[in-house]
């Protein structure tokens, strides 16, 4: 198993893997339809999308965490 100290890296990997998979499939089908070679088209798009998504999430993730912290209120105890 991977040590917990690598949580952000592992999270970014799986998030980018799954999101790029889903989005590239949807966009590929949207652009070309359910053609005979859609799997090949999608796998090519997915590999490119993942190569962009993984480093993007690593860079953008901390910014998103800060934005979320700005818009969420801390829960206060009701006495």
KOLKE-690855 format. One record per residue: x, y, z of N, C-alpha, C in turn; chain; residue number from 1; residue in one letter. Coordinates in Angstrom, 1 decimal, padded with zeros to 4 digits. Layout:
REM KOLKE-690855
+--------+--------+--------+--------+--------+--------+--------+--------+--------+-------+-----+------+
!     nu !     nv !     nw !    cau !    cav !    caw !     cu !     cv !     cw ! kette !  nr ! rest !
+--------+--------+--------+--------+--------+--------+--------+--------+--------+-------+-----+------+
!      X !      Y !      Z !      X !      Y !      Z !      X !      Y !      Z !     A ! NUM !    A !
...
+--------+--------+--------+--------+--------+--------+--------+--------+--------+-------+-----+------+
END
This chain:
REM KOLKE-690855
+--------+--------+--------+--------+--------+--------+--------+--------+--------+-------+-----+------+
!     nu !     nv !     nw !    cau !    cav !    caw !     cu !     cv !     cw ! kette !  nr ! rest !
+--------+--------+--------+--------+--------+--------+--------+--------+--------+-------+-----+------+
!  000.8 ! -001.2 !  000.0 !  000.0 !  000.0 !  000.0 !  000.9 !  001.3 !  000.0 !     A !   1 !    X !
!  000.3 !  002.3 ! -000.4 !  001.0 !  003.6 ! -000.5 !  000.8 !  004.4 !  000.8 !     A !   2 !    X !
!  001.9 !  005.0 !  001.4 !  001.8 !  005.7 !  002.6 !  000.8 !  006.9 !  002.5 !     A !   3 !    X !
!  000.1 !  007.1 !  003.6 ! -000.9 !  008.2 !  003.6 ! -000.4 !  009.6 !  003.3 !     A !   4 !    X !
!  000.9 !  009.8 !  003.5 !  001.5 !  011.1 !  003.2 !  001.4 !  011.5 !  001.7 !     A !   5 !    X !
!  001.1 !  010.5 !  000.9 !  001.0 !  010.7 ! -000.6 ! -000.5 !  010.8 ! -001.0 !     A !   6 !    X !
! -001.4 !  011.1 !  000.0 ! -002.8 !  011.2 ! -000.2 ! -003.1 !  012.2 ! -001.4 !     A !   7 !    X !
! -002.6 !  013.4 ! -001.4 ! -002.9 !  014.3 ! -002.5 ! -002.5 !  013.9 ! -003.8 !     A !   8 !    X !
! -001.4 !  013.2 ! -003.9 ! -000.9 !  012.7 ! -005.2 ! -001.8 !  011.6 ! -005.7 !     A !   9 !    X !
! -002.1 !  010.7 ! -004.8 ! -002.9 !  009.5 ! -005.2 ! -004.4 !  010.0 ! -005.5 !     A !  10 !    X !
! -004.9 !  010.9 ! -004.7 ! -006.2 !  011.4 ! -005.0 ! -006.2 !  012.1 ! -006.4 !     A !  11 !    X !
! -005.2 !  012.9 ! -006.7 ! -005.2 !  013.6 ! -008.0 ! -005.1 !  012.6 ! -009.1 !     A !  12 !    X !
! -004.3 !  011.5 ! -008.9 ! -004.2 !  010.5 ! -009.9 ! -005.5 !  009.9 ! -010.3 !     A !  13 !    X !
! -006.2 !  009.4 ! -009.2 ! -007.5 !  008.7 ! -009.5 ! -008.6 !  009.7 ! -010.0 !     A !  14 !    X !
! -008.6 !  010.9 ! -009.4 ! -009.6 !  011.9 ! -009.9 ! -009.4 !  012.2 ! -011.3 !     A !  15 !    X !
! -008.2 !  012.5 ! -011.7 ! -007.9 !  012.8 ! -013.1 ! -008.1 !  011.6 ! -014.0 !     A !  16 !    X !
! -007.8 !  010.4 ! -013.6 ! -008.0 !  009.2 ! -014.4 ! -009.5 !  009.0 ! -014.7 !     A !  17 !    X !
! -010.4 !  009.1 ! -013.6 ! -011.8 !  008.9 ! -013.8 ! -012.5 !  010.0 ! -014.5 !     A !  18 !    X !
! -012.1 !  011.2 ! -014.2 ! -012.8 !  012.4 ! -014.9 ! -012.4 !  012.4 ! -016.3 !     A !  19 !    X !
! -011.1 !  012.2 ! -016.6 ! -010.7 !  012.2 ! -018.0 ! -011.3 !  011.1 ! -018.8 !     A !  20 !    X !
! -011.5 !  010.0 ! -018.2 ! -012.2 !  008.8 ! -018.8 ! -013.6 !  009.2 ! -019.2 !     A !  21 !    X !
! -014.4 !  009.6 ! -018.2 ! -015.8 !  010.0 ! -018.4 ! -015.9 !  011.1 ! -019.5 !     A !  22 !    X !
! -015.2 !  012.2 ! -019.2 ! -015.3 !  013.3 ! -020.1 ! -014.9 !  013.1 ! -021.5 !     A !  23 !    X !
! -013.8 !  012.4 ! -021.7 ! -013.3 !  012.1 ! -023.1 ! -014.3 !  011.1 ! -023.8 !     A !  24 !    X !
! -014.9 !  010.2 ! -023.1 ! -015.9 !  009.3 ! -023.7 ! -017.1 !  010.1 ! -024.1 !     A !  25 !    X !
! -017.7 !  011.0 ! -023.2 ! -018.8 !  011.8 ! -023.6 ! -018.6 !  012.7 ! -024.7 !     A !  26 !    X !
! -017.4 !  013.4 ! -024.7 ! -017.1 !  014.3 ! -025.8 ! -016.8 !  013.6 ! -027.1 !     A !  27 !    X !
! -016.2 !  012.4 ! -027.0 ! -015.9 !  011.7 ! -028.3 ! -017.3 !  011.2 ! -028.9 !     A !  28 !    X !
! -018.2 !  010.7 ! -028.1 ! -019.5 !  010.3 ! -028.6 ! -020.3 !  011.5 ! -029.1 !     A !  29 !    X !
! -020.2 !  012.6 ! -028.4 ! -020.9 !  013.9 ! -028.9 ! -020.3 !  014.3 ! -030.2 !     A !  30 !    X !
! -019.0 !  014.3 ! -030.4 ! -018.4 !  014.8 ! -031.6 ! -018.5 !  013.9 ! -032.8 !     A !  31 !    X !
! -018.4 !  012.6 ! -032.6 ! -018.4 !  011.7 ! -033.8 ! -019.6 !  010.7 ! -033.8 !     A !  32 !    X !
! -020.3 !  010.6 ! -032.7 ! -021.4 !  009.6 ! -032.6 ! -020.8 !  008.2 ! -032.2 !     A !  33 !    X !
! -021.7 !  007.2 ! -032.2 ! -021.4 !  005.9 ! -031.9 ! -020.9 !  005.2 ! -033.2 !     A !  34 !    X !
! -019.8 !  005.6 ! -033.7 ! -019.2 !  005.0 ! -034.9 ! -018.5 !  003.7 ! -034.6 !     A !  35 !    X !
! -018.2 !  002.9 ! -035.7 ! -017.5 !  001.6 ! -035.5 ! -016.2 !  001.7 ! -034.7 !     A !  36 !    X !
! -015.4 !  002.7 ! -034.9 ! -014.1 !  002.8 ! -034.2 ! -014.1 !  003.7 ! -033.0 !     A !  37 !    X !
! -015.3 !  003.9 ! -032.3 ! -015.4 !  004.8 ! -031.2 ! -014.4 !  004.5 ! -030.1 !     A !  38 !    X !
! -014.2 !  003.2 ! -029.9 ! -013.3 !  002.8 ! -028.8 ! -011.9 !  003.3 ! -029.0 !     A !  39 !    X !
! -011.4 !  003.2 ! -030.2 ! -010.1 !  003.7 ! -030.6 ! -010.0 !  005.2 ! -030.5 !     A !  40 !    X !
! -011.0 !  005.9 ! -031.0 ! -011.1 !  007.3 ! -030.9 ! -011.1 !  007.8 ! -029.4 !     A !  41 !    X !
! -011.9 !  007.1 ! -028.6 ! -012.0 !  007.4 ! -027.2 ! -010.7 !  007.2 ! -026.4 !     A !  42 !    X !
! -010.1 !  006.0 ! -026.7 ! -008.8 !  005.7 ! -026.0 ! -007.7 !  006.7 ! -026.3 !     A !  43 !    X !
! -007.7 !  007.2 ! -027.6 ! -006.7 !  008.2 ! -028.0 ! -007.0 !  009.5 ! -027.2 !     A !  44 !    X !
! -008.3 !  009.9 ! -027.2 ! -008.7 !  011.1 ! -026.5 ! -008.4 !  011.0 ! -025.0 !     A !  45 !    X !
! -008.7 !  009.8 ! -024.5 ! -008.5 !  009.6 ! -023.0 ! -007.1 !  009.8 ! -022.6 !     A !  46 !    X !
! -006.2 !  009.2 ! -023.4 ! -004.8 !  009.2 ! -023.1 ! -004.3 !  010.7 ! -023.1 !     A !  47 !    X !
! -004.7 !  011.5 ! -024.1 ! -004.4 !  012.9 ! -024.1 ! -005.0 !  013.6 ! -023.0 !     A !  48 !    X !
! -006.3 !  013.4 ! -022.7 ! -007.0 !  014.1 ! -021.6 ! -006.3 !  013.8 ! -020.3 !     A !  49 !    X !
! -006.0 !  012.6 ! -020.0 ! -005.3 !  012.2 ! -018.7 ! -004.0 !  012.9 ! -018.6 !     A !  50 !    X !
! -003.2 !  013.0 ! -019.7 ! -001.9 !  013.6 ! -019.6 ! -002.1 !  015.1 ! -019.3 !     A !  51 !    X !
! -003.2 !  015.7 ! -019.6 ! -003.4 !  017.1 ! -019.3 ! -004.1 !  017.2 ! -017.9 !     A !  52 !    X !
! -005.0 !  016.3 ! -017.6 ! -005.8 !  016.4 ! -016.4 ! -004.9 !  016.2 ! -015.1 !     A !  53 !    X !
! -004.0 !  015.2 ! -015.1 ! -003.3 !  014.9 ! -013.9 ! -002.4 !  016.1 ! -013.4 !     A !  54 !    X !
! -001.5 !  016.7 ! -014.3 ! -000.8 !  017.8 ! -013.8 ! -001.7 !  019.0 ! -013.5 !     A !  55 !    X !
! -002.8 !  019.2 ! -014.2 ! -003.7 !  020.3 ! -013.9 ! -004.3 !  020.2 ! -012.5 !     A !  56 !    X !
! -004.7 !  019.0 ! -012.2 ! -005.3 !  018.8 ! -010.8 ! -004.3 !  019.0 ! -009.8 !     A !  57 !    X !
! -003.1 !  018.6 ! -010.0 ! -002.0 !  018.8 ! -009.0 ! -001.8 !  020.3 ! -008.8 !     A !  58 !    X !
! -001.9 !  021.1 ! -009.8 ! -001.7 !  022.6 ! -009.7 ! -002.9 !  023.3 ! -009.2 !     A !  59 !    X !
! -004.1 !  022.9 ! -009.8 ! -005.3 !  023.6 ! -009.5 ! -005.9 !  023.2 ! -008.1 !     A !  60 !    X !
! -005.7 !  022.0 ! -007.7 ! -006.3 !  021.4 ! -006.5 ! -006.1 !  022.3 ! -005.3 !     A !  61 !    X !
! -004.9 !  022.8 ! -005.0 ! -004.8 !  023.7 ! -003.8 ! -005.5 !  025.0 ! -003.9 !     A !  62 !    X !
! -005.7 !  025.5 ! -005.1 ! -006.4 !  026.7 ! -005.4 ! -007.9 !  026.5 ! -005.1 !     A !  63 !    X !
! -008.4 !  025.3 ! -005.6 ! -009.8 !  025.0 ! -005.3 ! -010.1 !  024.8 ! -003.8 !     A !  64 !    X !
! -009.2 !  024.1 ! -003.1 ! -009.3 !  024.0 ! -001.7 ! -009.5 !  025.4 ! -001.0 !     A !  65 !    X !
! -008.7 !  026.3 ! -001.4 ! -008.7 !  027.7 ! -000.8 ! -010.1 !  028.4 ! -001.2 !     A !  66 !    X !
! -010.5 !  028.2 ! -002.4 ! -011.8 !  028.8 ! -002.8 ! -013.0 !  028.2 ! -002.0 !     A !  67 !    X !
! -012.9 !  026.9 ! -001.8 ! -014.0 !  026.2 ! -001.1 ! -014.0 !  026.7 !  000.4 !     A !  68 !    X !
! -012.8 !  026.9 !  000.9 ! -012.7 !  027.4 !  002.3 ! -013.3 !  028.8 !  002.4 !     A !  69 !    X !
! -013.1 !  029.6 !  001.4 ! -013.7 !  030.9 !  001.4 ! -015.2 !  031.0 !  001.3 !     A !  70 !    X !
! -015.8 !  030.0 !  000.6 ! -017.2 !  030.1 !  000.4 ! -018.0 !  029.3 !  001.5 !     A !  71 !    X !
! -017.4 !  028.4 !  002.2 ! -018.1 !  027.6 !  003.2 ! -017.9 !  028.3 !  004.6 !     A !  72 !    X !
! -019.0 !  028.2 !  005.3 ! -019.0 !  028.7 !  006.7 ! -018.6 !  027.6 !  007.6 !     A !  73 !    X !
! -017.9 !  028.0 !  008.7 ! -017.6 !  027.0 !  009.8 ! -018.9 !  026.8 !  010.5 !     A !  74 !    X !
! -019.2 !  025.5 !  010.9 ! -020.4 !  025.2 !  011.7 ! -020.2 !  025.7 !  013.1 !     A !  75 !    X !
! -021.2 !  026.4 !  013.7 ! -021.1 !  026.9 !  015.0 ! -022.0 !  026.1 !  015.9 !     A !  76 !    X !
! -021.5 !  025.9 !  017.1 ! -022.3 !  025.1 !  018.0 ! -023.5 !  026.0 !  018.5 !     A !  77 !    X !
! -024.7 !  025.4 !  018.5 ! -025.8 !  026.0 !  019.1 ! -026.0 !  025.6 !  020.5 !     A !  78 !    X !
! -025.8 !  026.6 !  021.4 ! -025.7 !  026.4 !  022.8 ! -026.6 !  025.8 !  023.6 !     A !  79 !    X !
+--------+--------+--------+--------+--------+--------+--------+--------+--------+-------+-----+------+
END
